[in-house]
Amino acid sequence: MNNTSLTLNYDSKILVVDDDRICIKTMKYFLAKNGFRNILTADSGFQALEKLQNETFDLILLDIIMNNMDGYELCKRIKSNVNTAHIPVLMVTGENKNNEDVIKESFQSGAVDFITKPINAIELLSRVKSALMTKLIYDEMTKELVRRKKVEIELKAKEQQASKIIEKNADGIIIVDQKGIILFVNPAAEILFAQKASFLIGNSFGFPLVEKETTEIKIFRVKQGLAVAEMSVVPMIWENQKAYLASLRDISVRKKTEENLQKSLENLKRTLKSTIDAMAMTVEVRDPYTAGHQQRVAKIAAIIAKELGFSVQEIENIQMASVVHDLGKIVVPAEILSKPGKISEPEFSIIMQHPKIGYDILKKIEFPWHLAEIVYQHHEKLNGSGYPRGLSGEEILFESRIITVADVLEAMASHRPYRPALGIKAAMDEINKNKGKLYDETVVKACNNVVQANRIMFD
Protein backbone atom coordinates (compact mmCIF):
# COMPACT_ATOMS: atom_id res chain seq x y z
CA MET A 1 0.00 0.00 0.00
CA ASN A 2 1.30 3.49 -0.91
CA ASN A 3 0.51 5.87 1.98
CA THR A 4 1.35 8.96 -0.09
CA SER A 5 -1.79 8.35 -2.15
CA LEU A 6 -4.03 8.83 0.93
CA THR A 7 -5.76 12.21 1.39
CA LEU A 8 -7.19 13.52 4.62
CA ASN A 9 -10.98 13.67 4.49
CA TYR A 10 -12.35 16.90 6.01
CA ASP A 11 -15.82 15.34 5.96
CA SER A 12 -14.68 12.92 8.67
CA LYS A 13 -17.28 12.72 11.43
CA ILE A 14 -15.86 13.86 14.80
CA LEU A 15 -17.54 13.48 18.21
CA VAL A 16 -16.50 15.99 20.92
CA VAL A 17 -17.35 14.78 24.46
CA ASP A 18 -16.97 17.26 27.35
CA ASP A 19 -19.21 18.49 30.19
CA ASP A 20 -17.67 21.96 29.83
CA ARG A 21 -19.76 23.78 27.22
CA ILE A 22 -17.13 26.49 26.71
CA CYS A 23 -14.50 23.86 25.96
CA ILE A 24 -16.86 22.14 23.50
CA LYS A 25 -17.54 25.43 21.69
CA THR A 26 -13.83 26.21 21.57
CA MET A 27 -12.85 22.89 20.02
CA LYS A 28 -15.78 22.95 17.61
CA TYR A 29 -14.88 26.50 16.55
CA PHE A 30 -11.22 25.67 15.88
CA LEU A 31 -12.09 22.55 13.94
CA ALA A 32 -14.81 24.20 11.84
CA LYS A 33 -12.59 27.18 11.08
CA ASN A 34 -9.98 24.80 9.63
CA GLY A 35 -12.31 22.92 7.35
CA PHE A 36 -13.85 20.15 9.48
CA ARG A 37 -17.58 20.40 8.79
CA ASN A 38 -19.04 17.29 10.39
CA ILE A 39 -18.76 17.77 14.16
CA LEU A 40 -21.18 16.40 16.77
CA THR A 41 -21.04 16.93 20.52
CA ALA A 42 -22.03 15.20 23.76
CA ASP A 43 -21.94 16.70 27.29
CA SER A 44 -21.67 13.37 29.15
CA GLY A 45 -20.40 9.84 28.77
CA PHE A 46 -23.94 8.43 28.66
CA GLN A 47 -24.97 10.83 25.90
CA ALA A 48 -21.83 9.89 23.97
CA LEU A 49 -22.65 6.16 24.26
CA GLU A 50 -26.17 6.84 23.00
CA LYS A 51 -24.81 8.67 19.93
CA LEU A 52 -22.32 5.88 19.29
CA GLN A 53 -25.20 3.40 19.14
CA ASN A 54 -26.88 5.29 16.30
CA GLU A 55 -24.01 6.80 14.33
CA THR A 56 -20.51 6.00 13.14
CA PHE A 57 -17.59 8.32 13.90
CA ASP A 58 -14.07 8.68 12.57
CA LEU A 59 -12.60 10.33 15.71
CA ILE A 60 -13.60 11.03 19.33
CA LEU A 61 -12.25 13.97 21.39
CA LEU A 62 -12.86 12.89 24.98
CA ASP A 63 -12.47 14.95 28.17
CA ILE A 64 -11.03 12.98 31.08
CA ILE A 65 -12.66 14.79 34.02
CA MET A 66 -16.46 14.51 33.72
CA ASN A 67 -19.32 13.91 36.19
CA ASN A 68 -20.88 10.43 36.55
CA MET A 69 -18.49 8.77 34.04
CA ASP A 70 -14.96 9.96 33.46
CA GLY A 71 -13.10 9.77 30.17
CA TYR A 72 -11.08 6.71 31.16
CA GLU A 73 -14.23 4.66 31.80
CA LEU A 74 -15.93 5.87 28.63
CA CYS A 75 -12.84 5.11 26.54
CA LYS A 76 -12.72 1.56 27.96
CA ARG A 77 -16.37 1.04 27.06
CA ILE A 78 -15.79 2.34 23.53
CA LYS A 79 -12.82 0.01 23.05
CA SER A 80 -14.63 -3.02 24.47
CA ASN A 81 -17.43 -2.73 21.93
CA VAL A 82 -16.66 -4.40 18.59
CA ASN A 83 -18.70 -1.80 16.75
CA THR A 84 -16.71 1.17 18.13
CA ALA A 85 -13.32 -0.30 19.05
CA HIS A 86 -11.79 0.88 15.78
CA ILE A 87 -12.52 4.59 16.46
CA PRO A 88 -9.39 6.51 17.58
CA VAL A 89 -9.82 8.46 20.85
CA LEU A 90 -7.95 11.68 21.75
CA MET A 91 -7.99 12.35 25.50
CA VAL A 92 -8.48 15.99 26.55
CA THR A 93 -7.08 16.80 29.99
CA GLY A 94 -6.66 19.82 32.20
CA GLU A 95 -3.86 18.00 34.00
CA ASN A 96 -0.20 18.79 33.43
CA LYS A 97 0.78 17.10 30.17
CA ASN A 98 3.92 15.77 31.82
CA ASN A 99 1.89 13.91 34.45
CA GLU A 100 3.02 10.29 33.92
CA ASP A 101 -0.07 8.82 35.60
CA VAL A 102 -2.37 10.66 33.18
CA ILE A 103 -0.33 9.53 30.17
CA LYS A 104 -0.19 5.93 31.39
CA GLU A 105 -3.90 5.64 32.20
CA SER A 106 -4.91 7.36 28.93
CA PHE A 107 -3.07 4.81 26.85
CA GLN A 108 -4.15 1.91 29.06
CA SER A 109 -7.79 2.86 28.53
CA GLY A 110 -7.26 2.79 24.75
CA ALA A 111 -6.54 6.37 23.72
CA VAL A 112 -4.16 6.99 20.82
CA ASP A 113 -3.06 10.47 21.94
CA PHE A 114 -4.05 13.34 24.24
CA ILE A 115 -4.13 17.15 24.30
CA THR A 116 -4.17 19.50 27.25
CA LYS A 117 -6.33 22.40 28.27
CA PRO A 118 -6.46 25.27 27.68
CA ILE A 119 -6.99 24.26 24.04
CA ASN A 120 -4.33 25.43 21.64
CA ALA A 121 -5.65 25.62 18.05
CA ILE A 122 -2.38 24.52 16.42
CA GLU A 123 -1.92 21.57 18.80
CA LEU A 124 -5.59 20.55 18.43
CA LEU A 125 -5.46 20.53 14.61
CA SER A 126 -2.12 18.76 14.55
CA ARG A 127 -3.31 15.95 16.86
CA VAL A 128 -6.68 15.62 15.09
CA LYS A 129 -5.09 15.42 11.64
CA SER A 130 -2.50 12.93 12.87
CA ALA A 131 -5.17 10.72 14.44
CA LEU A 132 -7.40 10.84 11.34
CA MET A 133 -4.47 10.09 9.04
CA THR A 134 -3.45 7.19 11.29
CA LYS A 135 -7.01 5.85 11.11
CA LEU A 136 -7.07 6.29 7.35
CA ILE A 137 -3.86 4.31 7.03
CA TYR A 138 -5.17 1.71 9.46
CA ASP A 139 -8.44 1.40 7.50
CA GLU A 140 -6.58 0.98 4.22
CA MET A 141 -4.30 -1.62 5.77
CA THR A 142 -7.34 -3.41 7.15
CA LYS A 143 -8.99 -3.38 3.73
CA GLU A 144 -5.80 -4.73 2.15
CA LEU A 145 -5.54 -7.44 4.78
CA VAL A 146 -9.18 -8.36 4.25
CA ARG A 147 -8.64 -8.43 0.49
CA ARG A 148 -5.56 -10.60 0.85
CA LYS A 149 -7.34 -12.87 3.25
CA LYS A 150 -10.22 -13.18 0.81
CA VAL A 151 -7.81 -13.97 -2.02
CA GLU A 152 -6.04 -16.47 0.24
CA ILE A 153 -9.33 -18.13 1.14
CA GLU A 154 -10.43 -18.23 -2.50
CA LEU A 155 -7.05 -19.60 -3.57
CA LYS A 156 -7.18 -22.19 -0.82
CA ALA A 157 -10.69 -23.16 -1.91
CA LYS A 158 -9.54 -23.47 -5.53
CA GLU A 159 -6.54 -25.55 -4.47
CA GLN A 160 -8.79 -27.81 -2.43
CA GLN A 161 -11.22 -28.08 -5.32
CA ALA A 162 -8.36 -28.80 -7.74
CA SER A 163 -6.99 -31.34 -5.30
CA LYS A 164 -10.37 -33.09 -5.12
CA ILE A 165 -10.65 -33.07 -8.92
CA ILE A 166 -7.15 -34.50 -9.23
CA GLU A 167 -7.85 -37.10 -6.55
CA LYS A 168 -11.08 -38.26 -8.19
CA ASN A 169 -9.91 -37.92 -11.80
CA ALA A 170 -10.34 -41.11 -13.80
CA ASP A 171 -7.04 -40.36 -15.55
CA GLY A 172 -3.79 -40.90 -13.76
CA ILE A 173 -2.31 -37.62 -12.47
CA ILE A 174 1.35 -37.36 -11.53
CA ILE A 175 3.01 -34.10 -10.50
CA VAL A 176 6.74 -33.92 -11.14
CA ASP A 177 9.30 -31.27 -10.17
CA GLN A 178 11.80 -29.71 -12.58
CA LYS A 179 14.31 -32.47 -11.87
CA GLY A 180 11.80 -35.18 -12.79
CA ILE A 181 11.12 -36.28 -9.19
CA ILE A 182 7.54 -37.32 -8.44
CA LEU A 183 5.78 -35.04 -5.93
CA PHE A 184 2.21 -36.31 -6.10
CA VAL A 185 0.31 -39.35 -7.37
CA ASN A 186 -3.47 -39.71 -7.52
CA PRO A 187 -5.31 -43.05 -7.00
CA ALA A 188 -5.83 -43.61 -10.75
CA ALA A 189 -2.06 -43.30 -11.32
CA GLU A 190 -1.45 -45.83 -8.53
CA ILE A 191 -3.63 -48.31 -10.42
CA LEU A 192 -1.97 -47.51 -13.75
CA PHE A 193 1.55 -48.00 -12.38
CA ALA A 194 0.47 -50.81 -10.02
CA GLN A 195 2.41 -49.02 -7.27
CA LYS A 196 1.40 -47.19 -4.11
CA ALA A 197 1.85 -43.42 -4.05
CA SER A 198 4.18 -43.77 -1.05
CA PHE A 199 6.53 -45.84 -3.21
CA LEU A 200 6.36 -43.58 -6.29
CA ILE A 201 6.71 -40.19 -4.55
CA GLY A 202 10.34 -39.16 -4.26
CA ASN A 203 11.46 -41.38 -7.14
CA SER A 204 12.27 -40.34 -10.70
CA PHE A 205 9.33 -40.27 -13.10
CA GLY A 206 11.47 -41.74 -15.87
CA PHE A 207 9.58 -40.38 -18.89
CA PRO A 208 10.36 -37.25 -20.96
CA LEU A 209 7.98 -34.37 -20.17
CA VAL A 210 6.92 -32.86 -23.50
CA GLU A 211 4.60 -29.85 -23.21
CA LYS A 212 1.80 -29.09 -25.72
CA GLU A 213 1.95 -32.57 -27.21
CA THR A 214 0.26 -35.87 -26.46
CA THR A 215 2.86 -38.61 -26.24
CA GLU A 216 2.50 -42.34 -25.79
CA ILE A 217 4.36 -44.11 -23.01
CA LYS A 218 4.74 -47.77 -22.12
CA ILE A 219 4.64 -48.74 -18.45
CA PHE A 220 6.21 -52.08 -17.58
CA ARG A 221 4.57 -53.71 -14.56
CA VAL A 222 5.83 -56.88 -12.89
CA LYS A 223 2.56 -58.75 -12.39
CA GLN A 224 -0.03 -56.90 -14.44
CA GLY A 225 2.06 -56.73 -17.60
CA LEU A 226 2.55 -53.84 -20.04
CA ALA A 227 0.28 -50.79 -19.87
CA VAL A 228 0.13 -48.12 -22.56
CA ALA A 229 -0.92 -44.55 -21.73
CA GLU A 230 -1.39 -41.27 -23.55
CA MET A 231 0.38 -38.49 -21.65
CA SER A 232 -0.31 -34.75 -21.73
CA VAL A 233 1.98 -32.39 -19.79
CA VAL A 234 1.25 -28.85 -18.56
CA PRO A 235 3.41 -26.59 -16.36
CA MET A 236 2.03 -25.60 -12.95
CA ILE A 237 2.92 -24.29 -9.50
CA TRP A 238 2.88 -26.92 -6.79
CA GLU A 239 3.56 -25.90 -3.19
CA ASN A 240 5.18 -22.64 -4.35
CA GLN A 241 7.55 -24.27 -6.80
CA LYS A 242 7.47 -24.78 -10.56
CA ALA A 243 6.35 -28.27 -11.48
CA TYR A 244 4.67 -30.27 -14.24
CA LEU A 245 1.33 -32.05 -14.22
CA ALA A 246 1.32 -35.23 -16.30
CA SER A 247 -2.16 -36.49 -17.18
CA LEU A 248 -2.07 -40.19 -18.10
CA ARG A 249 -4.93 -41.92 -19.88
CA ASP A 250 -4.78 -45.72 -19.95
CA ILE A 251 -5.22 -46.82 -23.58
CA SER A 252 -4.08 -50.41 -23.11
CA VAL A 253 -7.48 -51.84 -24.03
CA ARG A 254 -7.76 -49.52 -27.03
CA LYS A 255 -4.27 -50.47 -28.24
CA LYS A 256 -5.10 -54.15 -27.90
CA THR A 257 -8.31 -53.59 -29.84
CA GLU A 258 -6.41 -51.70 -32.52
CA GLU A 259 -3.88 -54.53 -32.76
CA ASN A 260 -6.68 -57.08 -33.13
CA LEU A 261 -8.37 -54.93 -35.76
CA GLN A 262 -5.08 -54.56 -37.60
CA LYS A 263 -4.63 -58.34 -37.58
CA SER A 264 -8.18 -58.77 -38.85
CA LEU A 265 -7.49 -56.19 -41.57
CA GLU A 266 -4.30 -57.98 -42.57
CA ASN A 267 -6.20 -61.27 -42.73
CA LEU A 268 -8.89 -59.62 -44.83
CA LYS A 269 -6.28 -58.15 -47.16
CA ARG A 270 -4.65 -61.54 -47.54
CA THR A 271 -8.04 -63.10 -48.28
CA LEU A 272 -8.84 -60.42 -50.85
CA LYS A 273 -5.44 -60.79 -52.47
CA SER A 274 -5.88 -64.56 -52.63
CA THR A 275 -9.31 -64.07 -54.19
CA ILE A 276 -7.94 -61.64 -56.74
CA ASP A 277 -4.95 -63.85 -57.53
CA ALA A 278 -7.32 -66.78 -58.08
CA MET A 279 -9.39 -64.67 -60.48
CA ALA A 280 -6.27 -63.58 -62.34
CA MET A 281 -5.14 -67.19 -62.61
CA THR A 282 -8.50 -68.12 -64.15
CA VAL A 283 -7.95 -65.63 -66.97
CA GLU A 284 -4.37 -66.69 -67.56
CA VAL A 285 -5.29 -70.40 -67.68
CA ARG A 286 -7.76 -69.64 -70.49
CA ASP A 287 -5.31 -67.38 -72.28
CA PRO A 288 -1.79 -68.81 -71.95
CA TYR A 289 -0.47 -66.40 -74.56
CA THR A 290 -1.06 -63.41 -72.28
CA ALA A 291 -0.07 -65.27 -69.11
CA GLY A 292 1.67 -62.88 -66.75
CA HIS A 293 0.37 -59.77 -68.57
CA GLN A 294 -1.83 -58.67 -65.66
CA GLN A 295 0.96 -59.26 -63.11
CA ARG A 296 3.40 -57.22 -65.18
CA VAL A 297 0.86 -54.41 -65.59
CA ALA A 298 0.39 -54.47 -61.81
CA LYS A 299 4.13 -54.04 -61.24
CA ILE A 300 4.40 -51.17 -63.74
CA ALA A 301 1.31 -49.43 -62.33
CA ALA A 302 2.71 -49.75 -58.79
CA ILE A 303 6.06 -48.20 -59.84
CA ILE A 304 4.28 -45.27 -61.54
CA ALA A 305 1.97 -44.77 -58.53
CA LYS A 306 4.98 -44.68 -56.21
CA GLU A 307 6.63 -42.07 -58.43
CA LEU A 308 3.44 -40.01 -58.17
CA GLY A 309 3.63 -40.10 -54.36
CA PHE A 310 0.75 -42.48 -53.64
CA SER A 311 0.58 -44.05 -50.18
CA VAL A 312 1.49 -47.70 -49.58
CA GLN A 313 -2.18 -48.63 -49.23
CA GLU A 314 -3.15 -46.77 -52.41
CA ILE A 315 -0.36 -48.53 -54.33
CA GLU A 316 -1.58 -51.90 -53.06
CA ASN A 317 -5.11 -51.07 -54.22
CA ILE A 318 -3.85 -50.14 -57.71
CA GLN A 319 -1.82 -53.35 -57.86
CA MET A 320 -4.84 -55.51 -56.99
CA ALA A 321 -7.03 -53.73 -59.54
CA SER A 322 -4.29 -54.22 -62.16
CA VAL A 323 -4.02 -57.94 -61.41
CA VAL A 324 -7.67 -58.43 -62.46
CA HIS A 325 -8.10 -55.60 -64.96
CA ASP A 326 -8.67 -58.16 -67.76
CA LEU A 327 -10.89 -60.45 -65.69
CA GLY A 328 -13.75 -59.85 -68.13
CA LYS A 329 -11.82 -61.67 -70.87
CA ILE A 330 -12.95 -64.88 -69.20
CA VAL A 331 -16.03 -64.77 -71.46
CA VAL A 332 -14.08 -63.89 -74.60
CA PRO A 333 -13.47 -67.02 -76.73
CA ALA A 334 -9.87 -68.20 -76.45
CA GLU A 335 -9.50 -68.36 -80.25
CA ILE A 336 -10.16 -64.62 -80.45
CA LEU A 337 -7.68 -63.81 -77.69
CA SER A 338 -4.92 -65.89 -79.34
CA LYS A 339 -5.81 -65.15 -82.95
CA PRO A 340 -2.55 -64.50 -84.84
CA GLY A 341 -4.04 -62.37 -87.58
CA LYS A 342 -6.08 -59.19 -87.66
CA ILE A 343 -9.09 -59.06 -85.34
CA SER A 344 -12.39 -58.53 -87.16
CA GLU A 345 -14.83 -55.83 -86.17
CA PRO A 346 -17.38 -58.30 -84.65
CA GLU A 347 -14.55 -59.98 -82.74
CA PHE A 348 -13.31 -56.65 -81.42
CA SER A 349 -16.82 -55.72 -80.33
CA ILE A 350 -16.78 -58.85 -78.17
CA ILE A 351 -13.39 -57.92 -76.69
CA MET A 352 -14.67 -54.40 -75.94
CA GLN A 353 -17.16 -55.88 -73.48
CA HIS A 354 -14.52 -57.30 -71.15
CA PRO A 355 -14.23 -54.17 -68.88
CA LYS A 356 -18.01 -54.26 -68.30
CA ILE A 357 -18.00 -58.00 -67.63
CA GLY A 358 -15.08 -57.62 -65.20
CA TYR A 359 -17.00 -54.84 -63.42
CA ASP A 360 -20.15 -56.99 -63.17
CA ILE A 361 -18.16 -59.81 -61.55
CA LEU A 362 -16.19 -57.61 -59.13
CA LYS A 363 -19.03 -55.31 -58.02
CA LYS A 364 -20.65 -58.26 -56.24
CA ILE A 365 -17.64 -58.50 -53.93
CA GLU A 366 -17.43 -55.92 -51.10
CA PHE A 367 -13.95 -54.47 -51.57
CA PRO A 368 -12.90 -51.62 -49.19
CA TRP A 369 -12.24 -49.35 -52.23
CA HIS A 370 -13.70 -48.84 -55.74
CA LEU A 371 -11.79 -51.71 -57.40
CA ALA A 372 -14.65 -52.72 -59.72
CA GLU A 373 -14.99 -49.18 -61.10
CA ILE A 374 -11.22 -48.92 -61.69
CA VAL A 375 -11.38 -52.11 -63.80
CA TYR A 376 -14.46 -50.79 -65.61
CA GLN A 377 -12.56 -47.67 -66.74
CA HIS A 378 -9.13 -49.03 -67.69
CA HIS A 379 -9.76 -48.69 -71.46
CA GLU A 380 -11.31 -45.20 -71.30
CA LYS A 381 -9.35 -42.32 -72.89
CA LEU A 382 -9.11 -38.64 -71.92
CA ASN A 383 -10.70 -37.44 -75.18
CA GLY A 384 -13.66 -39.81 -74.83
CA SER A 385 -12.53 -42.21 -77.59
CA GLY A 386 -12.14 -45.16 -75.21
CA TYR A 387 -14.58 -47.92 -74.31
CA PRO A 388 -17.00 -49.24 -73.11
CA ARG A 389 -18.66 -45.99 -71.93
CA GLY A 390 -16.71 -43.27 -73.72
CA LEU A 391 -15.79 -41.42 -70.51
CA SER A 392 -13.50 -38.39 -70.74
CA GLY A 393 -11.34 -36.09 -68.61
CA GLU A 394 -12.17 -35.97 -64.90
CA GLU A 395 -14.87 -38.62 -65.34
CA ILE A 396 -12.07 -41.18 -65.39
CA LEU A 397 -10.62 -42.28 -62.06
CA PHE A 398 -6.95 -41.38 -61.63
CA GLU A 399 -6.13 -45.00 -60.71
CA SER A 400 -7.65 -46.10 -64.03
CA ARG A 401 -5.51 -43.57 -65.89
CA ILE A 402 -2.39 -45.12 -64.32
CA ILE A 403 -3.44 -48.66 -65.29
CA THR A 404 -4.25 -47.49 -68.86
CA VAL A 405 -0.68 -46.23 -69.38
CA ALA A 406 0.82 -49.31 -67.69
CA ASP A 407 -1.37 -51.58 -69.88
CA VAL A 408 -0.26 -49.90 -73.12
CA LEU A 409 3.41 -49.96 -72.09
CA GLU A 410 3.33 -53.66 -71.18
CA ALA A 411 1.27 -54.72 -74.22
CA MET A 412 3.54 -52.99 -76.75
CA ALA A 413 6.84 -53.79 -75.10
CA SER A 414 6.11 -57.51 -74.61
CA HIS A 415 5.97 -60.40 -77.09
CA ARG A 416 2.61 -61.59 -78.39
CA PRO A 417 1.88 -64.75 -80.45
CA TYR A 418 0.55 -62.63 -83.31
CA ARG A 419 3.57 -60.25 -83.32
CA PRO A 420 7.03 -59.82 -81.82
CA ALA A 421 7.69 -57.35 -79.00
CA LEU A 422 7.76 -53.75 -80.25
CA GLY A 423 10.02 -52.63 -77.37
CA ILE A 424 9.90 -49.97 -74.71
CA LYS A 425 10.94 -47.16 -77.08
CA ALA A 426 8.03 -47.78 -79.44
CA ALA A 427 5.66 -48.01 -76.49
CA MET A 428 6.90 -44.74 -74.98
CA ASP A 429 6.72 -43.02 -78.40
CA GLU A 430 3.05 -44.01 -78.61
CA ILE A 431 2.36 -42.88 -75.04
CA ASN A 432 4.22 -39.55 -75.37
CA LYS A 433 2.62 -38.81 -78.77
CA ASN A 434 -0.84 -39.08 -77.24
CA LYS A 435 -0.26 -37.54 -73.81
CA GLY A 436 -2.98 -35.06 -72.94
CA LYS A 437 -5.14 -36.59 -75.69
CA LEU A 438 -5.51 -40.25 -74.79
CA TYR A 439 -3.33 -40.47 -71.70
CA ASP A 440 -3.03 -38.32 -68.58
CA GLU A 441 -0.01 -35.97 -68.81
CA THR A 442 0.92 -36.34 -65.13
CA VAL A 443 0.90 -40.13 -65.42
CA VAL A 444 2.91 -40.02 -68.66
CA LYS A 445 5.52 -37.78 -67.04
CA ALA A 446 5.89 -40.21 -64.13
CA CYS A 447 6.13 -43.11 -66.57
CA ASN A 448 8.93 -41.35 -68.49
CA ASN A 449 10.81 -40.80 -65.21
CA VAL A 450 10.71 -44.44 -64.14
CA VAL A 451 11.58 -45.74 -67.63
CA GLN A 452 14.57 -43.37 -67.95
CA ALA A 453 15.71 -44.46 -64.48
CA ASN A 454 15.53 -48.12 -65.64
CA ARG A 455 13.05 -48.95 -62.89
CA ILE A 456 10.84 -50.84 -65.38
CA MET A 457 12.49 -53.87 -66.95
CA PHE A 458 11.20 -56.37 -69.57
CA ASP A 459 12.57 -59.81 -70.31
Buried (B, 14 or more C-beta within 10 A) or exposed (E): EEEEEEEEBEEBBBBBBBBBEEBBEBBBEBBEEBEBEBBBBBBBBEEBBEBBEEEEBBBBBBBBBBEEBBBBBBBEBBBEBEEBEBBBBBBBBEBEEEEEEBBEBBBEBBBBBBBBBEBEBEEBBEBBBBBBBBBBEEEBEEEEEEEEEEEEEEEEEEEEEEEEEBEEBEBBBBBBBEEBEBBBBBBBBBEBBBBEBEEBBEEEBEBEBEEEEEBEBEBEEEEEEEBBBBBBBEEEEBEEEEBBBBBBBBBBEEBEEEEEEEEEEEEEBEEBBEBBBEBBEBBBEBBEBBBEBBBBBBBBBBBBBBBBEBEEEBBBBBBBBBBBBBBBBBEBEEEBBBBEEEBEEEBEEBBBBBBBBBBBBBBEEEBEBBBBBBBBBBBBBBBEEBBBBEBBEEEBBBBBBBBBBBBBBBBBBBEBEEEEBBEBEEBBEBBBEBBEEBBBEBBBBBBBBBBEEEEBEBE
